[in-house]
Amino acid sequence: MFYIILWGLLLLICIGLLIYNLVLLMGIVYRRCKKREYQKMVLRLIKGGFLFIGGIVVTICLTTVTQITANTPSIVDKHNQVIEGSIAELKEVNLNGRKEWISIRGESTHNPVLLFLAGGPGGSQMAATRYELSELEKHFIVVGWDQPGSGKSYKAIKQSDLTIQTYIDDGHALTKYLKEKFSEEKIYIVGESWGSALGIFLAKEYPKDYHAVIGTGQMVDFLETEKLDYEKALEIAEIRQDTQKIEKLKSNGYPPYYDSDMVWKSAEYLNYLSSYMTKNSQIHNGGYNTMRDIFSIEYGIIDKVNYLRGIVTTFKHVYPQLYDIDLRKTHAELKVPVYFFLGRHDINAPIQLVEDYERILKAPYKEIVWFEHSGHSPWINESQQFVEELLKIKDHD
């Protein structure tokens, strides 16, 4: 935050000096112009210059203000009074030398800690969880994390240096931070889509840190998922006789993709499947509210731009690194309880892969919890049941 303010002030000083010198220059030119038409032209140039520079100044000021004032709203009661003992923080933390952002929300700091791992890689869901899972804040300290390369943490690391191990290392560092801050021996993990795999990675390497790991929209085998998604989109397009989509999918060919267009090629079938689920009447409250989330108070103007950049550039860099991962082979045994919260109508993360993984997985406890009116995002589609099922896990511990 300090560097944002310093950057803004230095930029304003530079612009001020530019304006000062521009005025001096225009004044000299104006005095030396003897013909009236030249003087009028100089006046128009001066006016245009001031408008242009004024626009830059206003933009810089607005950008700086939104970055400084970004926050997460206080937790209030029905009378709009801040609940005593509650916590609502949006803060930058140092994770392995990288500056990353988290939100911490809960009605009581004595409740257990739950770390929500967003999908992506490159996605930010701090605002989304606040909107969709506010009920959870009554029972847990809910922590949202903008992972490196996403949202407010987009600049935490160079894209070229970002690896799967980076996420594991920083996730563990954040876990240690939360355990120390709230004097907890263990915390809960809820991972969504890509975050569900990251949760498994963390539980595998650091089992003593976690009460349980809960995966929703669970990813298992990333390469097989892409192929199955592609085939499903093609099947739907053929049923609909959507010749334009059929031609586009066949033109792109089967995944995996590694070229510079991999994001857009993947989006051809992923967005098609998402749209299909959104229109499925069996799915309640379907789809992400991306515009609502981007324009939430958690994100300043720069963050909003980076929110979109993460979805594209970070995804493009990191996702191909996941093609070799199959949890059935690499993470077939865990030492923490594992729960899979699955939407019955999820066609983005094929549920047959999760069922197969659950069958072979060795864990102290394992369970598939079905959400009959959900697609890829039960935490959005059926948020009330999602909270209730998490409370069962909490009470079981």
C-alpha positions as CSV (number, residue, x, y, z in Angstrom):
1,M,0.0,0.0,0.0
2,F,2.9,2.4,0.8
3,Y,4.3,1.9,-2.6
4,I,1.0,2.6,-4.3
5,I,0.7,5.9,-2.4
6,L,4.3,6.8,-3.2
7,W,3.9,5.9,-6.8
8,G,0.8,8.1,-7.0
9,L,2.5,11.1,-5.4
10,L,5.6,10.9,-7.6
11,L,3.4,10.6,-10.7
12,L,1.4,13.7,-9.7
13,I,4.6,15.6,-9.0
14,C,5.9,14.7,-12.5
15,I,2.6,15.7,-14.1
16,G,2.7,19.0,-12.1
17,L,6.2,19.8,-13.4
18,L,5.0,18.8,-17.0
19,I,2.1,21.2,-16.7
20,Y,4.3,24.0,-15.4
21,N,6.8,23.6,-18.2
22,L,4.0,23.3,-20.8
23,V,2.5,26.6,-19.6
24,L,5.9,28.3,-19.8
25,L,6.5,27.0,-23.3
26,M,3.0,27.9,-24.5
27,G,3.4,31.4,-23.0
28,I,6.6,32.0,-24.9
29,V,5.1,30.7,-28.1
30,Y,2.0,32.8,-27.7
31,R,4.0,36.0,-27.1
32,R,6.1,35.5,-30.1
33,C,3.1,34.8,-32.4
34,K,2.2,38.1,-34.0
35,K,-0.6,36.9,-36.2
36,R,-4.0,36.5,-34.6
37,E,-4.8,33.1,-36.3
38,Y,-1.6,31.7,-34.8
39,Q,-2.5,33.0,-31.4
40,K,-5.9,31.3,-31.6
41,M,-4.2,28.1,-32.6
42,V,-1.9,28.3,-29.7
43,L,-4.8,28.9,-27.3
44,R,-6.6,25.8,-28.7
45,L,-3.4,23.8,-28.1
46,I,-3.1,25.1,-24.6
47,K,-6.8,24.2,-23.9
48,G,-6.4,20.7,-25.4
49,G,-3.2,20.1,-23.5
50,F,-4.8,21.1,-20.2
51,L,-7.8,18.8,-20.9
52,F,-5.6,15.9,-21.8
53,I,-3.3,16.3,-18.7
54,G,-6.4,17.0,-16.5
55,G,-7.9,13.7,-17.6
56,I,-4.6,11.9,-16.8
57,V,-4.5,13.5,-13.3
58,V,-8.1,12.6,-12.6
59,T,-7.6,9.0,-13.7
60,I,-4.4,8.7,-11.6
61,C,-6.2,10.2,-8.6
62,L,-9.2,7.9,-8.9
63,T,-7.0,4.9,-9.4
64,T,-4.9,5.7,-6.3
65,V,-8.0,6.4,-4.2
66,T,-9.7,3.1,-5.1
67,Q,-6.5,1.2,-4.3
68,I,-6.1,2.9,-1.0
69,T,-9.8,2.6,0.0
70,A,-10.3,-1.0,-1.1
71,N,-11.6,-3.0,1.9
72,T,-13.9,-5.7,3.1
73,P,-17.1,-4.5,4.8
74,S,-17.6,-4.8,8.5
75,I,-19.8,-7.6,9.7
76,V,-23.0,-6.1,11.1
77,D,-26.1,-7.2,12.9
78,K,-29.7,-6.6,11.8
79,H,-29.5,-3.1,13.2
80,N,-26.5,-2.4,11.0
81,Q,-24.2,-2.3,14.1
82,V,-20.7,-3.9,13.9
83,I,-20.9,-7.2,15.8
84,E,-18.6,-7.1,18.9
85,G,-15.8,-9.6,18.6
86,S,-16.1,-9.9,14.8
87,I,-13.3,-9.6,12.3
88,A,-13.3,-8.1,8.8
89,E,-9.9,-7.5,7.4
90,L,-8.4,-7.1,3.9
91,K,-4.7,-7.2,4.3
92,E,-1.4,-7.8,2.6
93,V,0.7,-10.7,4.0
94,N,4.3,-11.8,3.3
95,L,4.3,-15.4,2.1
96,N,7.8,-16.7,1.4
97,G,8.9,-13.2,0.5
98,R,5.9,-12.6,-1.8
99,K,3.3,-9.9,-1.0
100,E,-0.1,-11.5,-1.3
101,W,-3.6,-10.5,-0.2
102,I,-6.1,-12.2,2.0
103,S,-9.6,-11.3,3.4
104,I,-10.5,-12.5,6.9
105,R,-14.1,-12.5,7.9
106,G,-16.0,-13.9,10.9
107,E,-18.5,-13.0,13.6
108,S,-16.1,-14.3,16.3
109,T,-12.4,-14.7,16.4
110,H,-12.9,-17.8,18.6
111,N,-14.4,-19.8,15.8
112,P,-12.3,-22.3,13.8
113,V,-10.5,-21.1,10.7
114,L,-11.6,-22.1,7.2
115,L,-9.3,-21.3,4.2
116,F,-11.2,-21.0,0.9
117,L,-9.0,-21.9,-2.1
118,A,-10.3,-20.2,-5.3
119,G,-10.5,-21.9,-8.7
120,G,-8.4,-21.0,-11.7
121,P,-5.4,-21.0,-11.6
122,G,-5.6,-17.2,-11.7
123,G,-9.1,-16.8,-10.2
124,S,-10.0,-14.4,-7.4
125,Q,-13.1,-15.2,-5.3
126,M,-12.7,-13.0,-2.1
127,A,-15.8,-11.0,-3.0
128,A,-17.8,-14.0,-4.3
129,T,-17.4,-15.9,-1.1
130,R,-18.5,-12.9,0.9
131,Y,-21.7,-12.7,-1.1
132,E,-22.5,-16.4,-1.5
133,L,-21.2,-17.8,1.9
134,S,-22.0,-15.0,4.3
135,E,-23.8,-17.5,6.5
136,L,-20.6,-19.3,7.0
137,E,-19.1,-16.3,8.8
138,K,-21.3,-17.1,11.7
139,H,-19.6,-20.4,12.4
140,F,-16.0,-20.0,10.9
141,I,-13.3,-17.4,10.4
142,V,-13.5,-17.5,6.6
143,V,-10.3,-16.6,4.8
144,G,-10.1,-15.8,1.2
145,W,-6.8,-15.8,-0.6
146,D,-5.8,-14.1,-3.8
147,Q,-3.2,-16.7,-4.9
148,P,0.0,-15.5,-6.6
149,G,-0.9,-14.4,-10.2
150,S,-4.5,-13.6,-9.3
151,G,-6.5,-10.4,-8.4
152,K,-4.8,-8.3,-5.8
153,S,-1.8,-10.7,-5.8
154,Y,-1.2,-10.6,-9.5
155,K,2.2,-9.0,-9.2
156,A,3.4,-11.2,-6.3
157,I,5.7,-13.2,-8.6
158,K,6.9,-13.1,-12.2
159,Q,4.7,-15.2,-14.4
160,S,7.8,-17.2,-15.6
161,D,8.6,-18.2,-12.0
162,L,5.1,-19.3,-11.1
163,T,4.8,-23.1,-10.6
164,I,2.5,-25.5,-8.9
165,Q,5.0,-25.8,-6.0
166,T,4.7,-22.0,-5.6
167,Y,1.1,-22.4,-4.7
168,I,1.8,-25.3,-2.3
169,D,4.6,-23.3,-0.6
170,D,2.6,-20.2,-0.2
171,G,-0.5,-22.1,0.8
172,H,1.5,-23.7,3.6
173,A,3.0,-20.3,4.6
174,L,-0.5,-18.8,4.8
175,T,-1.7,-21.8,6.9
176,K,1.1,-21.2,9.4
177,Y,0.3,-17.5,9.5
178,L,-3.4,-18.3,10.2
179,K,-2.6,-20.9,12.9
180,E,-0.4,-18.5,14.7
181,K,-2.7,-15.5,14.4
182,F,-5.7,-17.4,15.8
183,S,-3.9,-19.8,18.1
184,E,-5.2,-22.9,16.2
185,E,-3.5,-26.2,15.8
186,K,-5.3,-27.0,12.6
187,I,-7.6,-25.3,10.1
188,Y,-10.1,-26.4,7.5
189,I,-9.6,-26.2,3.8
190,V,-12.4,-25.8,1.2
191,G,-11.1,-25.9,-2.4
192,E,-13.1,-25.0,-5.5
193,S,-12.3,-26.4,-8.9
194,W,-8.5,-25.9,-9.3
195,G,-8.5,-25.0,-5.6
196,S,-9.8,-28.5,-4.8
197,A,-6.7,-30.0,-6.2
198,L,-4.5,-27.5,-4.4
199,G,-6.3,-28.5,-1.1
200,I,-5.3,-32.1,-1.8
201,F,-1.7,-31.1,-2.5
202,L,-1.5,-29.3,0.9
203,A,-3.2,-32.0,2.8
204,K,-0.8,-34.6,1.3
205,E,2.4,-32.6,2.3
206,Y,1.2,-31.1,5.6
207,P,-1.5,-33.4,7.1
208,K,-1.0,-32.2,10.7
209,D,-2.1,-28.7,9.7
210,Y,-5.6,-29.6,8.6
211,H,-8.8,-30.9,10.3
212,A,-10.2,-31.9,6.9
213,V,-10.1,-31.0,3.2
214,I,-13.3,-30.4,1.3
215,G,-13.2,-30.3,-2.5
216,T,-16.1,-28.9,-4.5
217,G,-16.1,-29.0,-8.3
218,Q,-13.3,-31.5,-7.6
219,M,-10.5,-31.8,-10.1
220,V,-8.8,-35.2,-10.4
221,D,-7.1,-35.8,-13.7
222,F,-6.6,-32.5,-15.5
223,L,-5.8,-33.8,-19.0
224,E,-8.6,-36.3,-19.0
225,T,-11.0,-33.6,-17.7
226,E,-10.1,-31.4,-20.7
227,K,-10.7,-34.2,-23.2
228,L,-14.0,-35.2,-21.6
229,D,-15.1,-31.6,-21.5
230,Y,-14.2,-31.2,-25.2
231,E,-16.2,-34.3,-26.1
232,K,-19.2,-33.3,-24.0
233,A,-19.3,-29.8,-25.6
234,L,-19.1,-31.5,-29.0
235,E,-21.9,-33.9,-28.1
236,I,-24.1,-31.0,-26.9
237,A,-23.4,-29.0,-30.1
238,E,-24.3,-32.0,-32.3
239,I,-27.6,-32.5,-30.4
240,R,-28.4,-28.8,-30.8
241,Q,-27.2,-28.9,-34.5
242,D,-25.0,-26.0,-33.6
243,T,-22.8,-26.2,-36.8
244,Q,-20.8,-23.1,-36.0
245,K,-19.7,-24.5,-32.6
246,I,-19.0,-27.9,-34.1
247,E,-16.8,-26.4,-36.8
248,K,-14.9,-24.3,-34.3
249,L,-14.3,-27.2,-31.9
250,K,-13.1,-29.5,-34.7
251,S,-11.0,-26.7,-36.1
252,N,-9.2,-26.3,-32.7
253,G,-8.8,-30.1,-32.3
254,Y,-8.6,-32.1,-29.2
255,P,-6.9,-30.7,-26.1
256,P,-4.3,-30.3,-24.6
257,Y,-3.3,-27.0,-26.0
258,Y,0.1,-25.4,-25.5
259,D,0.2,-22.5,-27.9
260,S,-0.6,-18.8,-27.3
261,D,-4.3,-19.4,-28.0
262,M,-4.7,-22.1,-25.5
263,V,-7.0,-19.9,-23.2
264,W,-9.3,-19.1,-26.1
265,K,-9.4,-22.6,-27.4
266,S,-10.2,-24.0,-24.0
267,A,-12.8,-21.3,-23.5
268,E,-14.7,-22.6,-26.6
269,Y,-15.8,-25.7,-24.8
270,L,-15.6,-24.6,-21.2
271,N,-17.8,-21.5,-21.7
272,Y,-20.2,-23.7,-23.8
273,L,-20.5,-26.1,-20.9
274,S,-21.0,-23.3,-18.4
275,S,-23.7,-21.8,-20.5
276,Y,-25.4,-25.2,-20.8
277,M,-25.4,-25.6,-17.0
278,T,-26.7,-22.1,-16.5
279,K,-29.7,-22.9,-18.6
280,N,-30.3,-26.3,-16.8
281,S,-33.5,-25.8,-14.8
282,Q,-32.3,-28.5,-12.4
283,I,-29.5,-26.2,-11.3
284,H,-30.4,-23.5,-8.8
285,N,-28.9,-20.0,-8.8
286,G,-26.7,-21.0,-11.7
287,G,-23.5,-19.3,-12.7
288,Y,-20.9,-16.8,-11.4
289,N,-21.8,-13.1,-11.0
290,T,-18.4,-12.0,-12.5
291,M,-19.4,-8.3,-13.0
292,R,-20.7,-8.0,-9.4
293,D,-17.5,-9.6,-8.1
294,I,-15.1,-7.4,-10.2
295,F,-16.8,-4.2,-9.1
296,S,-16.8,-5.1,-5.4
297,I,-15.1,-2.9,-2.9
298,E,-12.3,-5.4,-2.3
299,Y,-10.7,-4.4,-5.6
300,G,-9.3,-1.1,-6.7
301,I,-9.1,-0.2,-10.3
302,I,-5.7,-1.8,-10.8
303,D,-7.0,-4.9,-9.0
304,K,-10.0,-5.1,-11.3
305,V,-7.7,-5.1,-14.3
306,N,-5.5,-7.7,-12.7
307,Y,-8.6,-9.8,-11.8
308,L,-9.1,-10.2,-15.6
309,R,-5.4,-10.6,-16.4
310,G,-5.1,-13.5,-13.9
311,I,-8.0,-15.4,-15.5
312,V,-6.2,-15.2,-18.9
313,T,-2.4,-14.9,-18.4
314,T,-1.9,-16.9,-15.2
315,F,-4.3,-19.6,-16.5
316,K,-2.3,-19.8,-19.7
317,H,1.0,-20.2,-17.9
318,V,0.0,-22.5,-15.1
319,Y,-2.7,-24.8,-16.5
320,P,-0.4,-26.7,-18.9
321,Q,1.7,-27.6,-15.8
322,L,-1.3,-29.5,-14.5
323,Y,-1.7,-31.8,-17.5
324,D,0.5,-34.5,-15.9
325,I,-1.3,-34.6,-12.6
326,D,-3.8,-37.4,-11.9
327,L,-4.7,-37.6,-8.2
328,R,-5.6,-41.2,-8.5
329,K,-1.9,-41.9,-9.1
330,T,-0.1,-39.2,-7.2
331,H,-2.4,-38.7,-4.2
332,A,-4.1,-42.0,-3.6
333,E,-3.4,-41.9,0.2
334,L,-4.1,-39.0,2.5
335,K,-3.9,-38.7,6.3
336,V,-6.7,-36.3,6.8
337,P,-10.5,-36.7,6.3
338,V,-11.6,-35.9,2.8
339,Y,-15.0,-34.7,1.6
340,F,-16.2,-34.2,-2.0
341,F,-19.1,-31.8,-2.4
342,L,-20.3,-32.7,-5.8
343,G,-23.0,-31.1,-8.0
344,R,-25.2,-33.8,-9.5
345,H,-25.2,-31.9,-12.8
346,D,-21.6,-30.9,-13.0
347,I,-20.3,-31.4,-16.6
348,N,-17.2,-29.2,-16.1
349,A,-15.3,-31.4,-13.6
350,P,-16.6,-34.9,-14.6
351,I,-18.1,-36.6,-11.6
352,Q,-17.1,-40.1,-12.8
353,L,-13.5,-39.2,-12.2
354,V,-14.2,-38.1,-8.6
355,E,-16.2,-41.3,-7.9
356,D,-13.3,-43.3,-9.2
357,Y,-10.8,-41.3,-7.1
358,E,-13.0,-41.7,-4.0
359,R,-13.1,-45.5,-4.5
360,I,-9.3,-45.9,-4.5
361,L,-8.5,-43.2,-2.0
362,K,-7.1,-44.3,1.4
363,A,-8.0,-41.7,4.1
364,P,-9.1,-41.7,7.8
365,Y,-12.5,-40.8,6.5
366,K,-13.9,-40.1,3.0
367,E,-17.3,-39.2,1.7
368,I,-19.1,-37.9,-1.3
369,V,-21.8,-35.4,-0.5
370,W,-24.3,-34.8,-3.4
371,F,-25.9,-31.6,-4.2
372,E,-28.9,-32.5,-6.3
373,H,-29.5,-29.0,-7.7
374,S,-26.0,-28.0,-8.4
375,G,-23.5,-27.9,-11.3
376,H,-19.8,-27.1,-11.0
377,S,-20.4,-24.7,-8.0
378,P,-22.5,-26.1,-5.2
379,W,-21.3,-23.3,-2.9
380,I,-23.1,-20.9,-5.2
381,N,-26.0,-23.1,-6.5
382,E,-27.0,-24.4,-3.1
383,S,-25.2,-22.3,-0.6
384,Q,-27.5,-23.0,2.3
385,Q,-27.0,-26.8,2.1
386,F,-23.3,-26.1,1.5
387,V,-23.0,-24.3,4.8
388,E,-25.1,-27.0,6.6
389,E,-22.8,-29.8,5.3
390,L,-19.7,-27.9,6.5
391,L,-21.3,-27.5,9.9
392,K,-21.8,-31.3,10.1
393,I,-18.1,-31.7,9.4
394,K,-17.2,-29.1,12.1
395,D,-19.5,-30.8,14.6
396,H,-18.1,-34.2,13.8
397,D,-14.6,-33.0,14.7
